[in-house]
Amino acid sequence: MGTAHRQKPPAPKGAEKELRDFALQYPEAAEDFPWGERVIKVNKKVFVFLGHSDGGLSMATKLPNSGVAALTLPFAEPTGYGLGKSGWVTARFNSTQKAPVQLLCRWIDESYRAVAPKKLIDRLPSSDK
């Protein structure tokens, strides 16, 4: 298998950059590019998928607490590849839609807390945002 699948996507801009920068502030968070997609991992486990859909933005996060409510939003759907059954939710925005960055940052926080080891979660402030 060649290295083509590891090619980095274009540098993030706008809402994608804000979400990426927010996710990378978490303890031991690291960016990776499996399958040519931008992901943020903690302890080798993905907690955010960031990508493009039809010139817009897509983001997937694990939402064990707010996932049911999140799925009532018009831009949210269960994540594909069977991840939706495990509480993953994908938000998609076309190029004319403004992503609700503050809400998506709360989803990133919830996803990090669902995936990260307890010793790292203990280093975070309370999740009452």
C-alpha positions as CSV (number, residue, x, y, z in Angstrom):
1,M,0.0,0.0,0.0
2,G,1.4,3.4,-1.0
3,T,1.5,6.6,0.9
4,A,-1.2,8.3,-1.2
5,H,-3.8,7.6,1.5
6,R,-1.8,9.7,4.0
7,Q,-1.8,12.8,1.9
8,K,-2.8,15.9,3.9
9,P,-5.9,17.7,3.0
10,P,-5.6,21.5,2.2
11,A,-4.9,23.8,5.2
12,P,-8.1,24.4,7.1
13,K,-9.8,27.8,6.9
14,G,-12.8,29.5,8.6
15,A,-14.9,27.3,10.8
16,E,-12.8,24.2,10.1
17,K,-9.7,26.0,11.3
18,E,-11.5,27.2,14.4
19,L,-12.7,23.6,15.2
20,R,-9.3,22.1,14.5
21,D,-7.5,24.6,16.7
22,F,-10.1,24.1,19.5
23,A,-9.7,20.3,19.4
24,L,-5.9,20.5,19.5
25,Q,-6.0,22.4,22.8
26,Y,-6.9,19.2,24.7
27,P,-4.3,17.3,26.6
28,E,-2.3,15.0,24.3
29,A,-4.5,15.8,21.3
30,A,-2.8,15.2,18.0
31,E,-3.7,15.7,14.3
32,D,-3.4,12.8,11.9
33,F,-4.4,12.2,8.3
34,P,-5.5,8.6,7.8
35,W,-7.4,8.0,4.5
36,G,-6.4,11.6,3.5
37,E,-8.9,13.0,6.0
38,R,-8.1,15.3,8.9
39,V,-8.7,13.7,12.3
40,I,-7.8,14.7,15.9
41,K,-6.8,11.8,18.2
42,V,-6.1,11.3,21.8
43,N,-4.2,8.2,22.9
44,K,-4.3,6.9,19.3
45,K,-8.1,7.1,19.3
46,V,-10.0,9.5,17.0
47,F,-12.3,12.0,18.8
48,V,-13.0,14.3,15.8
49,F,-13.2,13.7,12.1
50,L,-13.0,17.0,10.0
51,G,-13.6,17.0,6.3
52,H,-15.2,18.6,3.3
53,S,-18.5,17.7,1.7
54,D,-19.6,19.4,-1.5
55,G,-17.3,22.4,-0.8
56,G,-18.6,22.7,2.7
57,L,-17.7,21.3,6.1
58,S,-18.3,18.0,7.8
59,M,-17.4,17.0,11.3
60,A,-18.1,13.7,13.2
61,T,-17.9,13.4,17.0
62,K,-18.8,10.8,19.5
63,L,-21.8,12.1,21.5
64,P,-22.9,9.6,24.2
65,N,-24.8,12.2,26.1
66,S,-26.2,14.7,23.6
67,G,-26.3,12.5,20.5
68,V,-30.1,11.8,20.5
69,A,-30.8,15.6,20.8
70,A,-28.1,16.4,18.2
71,L,-29.8,14.1,15.7
72,T,-32.9,16.2,15.7
73,L,-30.9,19.1,14.1
74,P,-31.3,19.4,10.3
75,F,-27.6,19.3,9.6
76,A,-26.9,16.2,11.8
77,E,-27.1,12.5,10.9
78,P,-25.7,9.2,12.3
79,T,-22.1,8.7,11.2
80,G,-21.6,6.1,8.5
81,Y,-19.5,2.9,8.5
82,G,-21.5,1.7,11.5
83,L,-20.1,4.4,13.8
84,G,-23.6,5.9,14.3
85,K,-24.6,2.8,16.2
86,S,-21.8,3.7,18.7
87,G,-23.0,7.3,19.3
88,W,-21.1,9.1,16.5
89,V,-22.9,12.0,14.9
90,T,-21.9,13.8,11.7
91,A,-22.7,17.4,11.0
92,R,-22.6,18.6,7.4
93,F,-22.8,22.2,6.1
94,N,-22.7,23.2,2.5
95,S,-20.6,26.2,1.3
96,T,-23.5,28.7,1.9
97,Q,-24.4,27.5,5.5
98,K,-22.7,29.0,8.5
99,A,-21.6,26.2,10.9
100,P,-22.6,26.8,14.6
101,V,-19.0,26.8,15.8
102,Q,-19.9,27.2,19.5
103,L,-22.2,24.2,19.5
104,L,-19.7,22.1,17.5
105,C,-17.0,23.0,20.1
106,R,-19.3,21.6,22.8
107,W,-19.6,18.4,20.7
108,I,-15.8,18.2,20.4
109,D,-15.5,18.6,24.2
110,E,-18.1,15.8,24.8
111,S,-16.3,13.6,22.2
112,Y,-12.9,14.1,23.8
113,R,-14.3,13.2,27.3
114,A,-15.9,10.1,25.8
115,V,-12.7,8.8,24.1
116,A,-9.8,10.1,26.3
117,P,-8.3,8.1,29.2
118,K,-9.6,9.2,32.6
119,K,-6.2,10.6,33.6
120,L,-6.4,13.1,30.8
121,I,-10.0,14.0,31.5
122,D,-9.1,14.7,35.1
123,R,-6.8,17.5,33.9
124,L,-9.7,19.3,32.3
125,P,-11.9,21.9,33.9
126,S,-15.5,20.9,34.6
127,S,-17.6,20.3,31.4
128,D,-20.2,22.9,32.5
129,K,-19.7,25.2,29.6
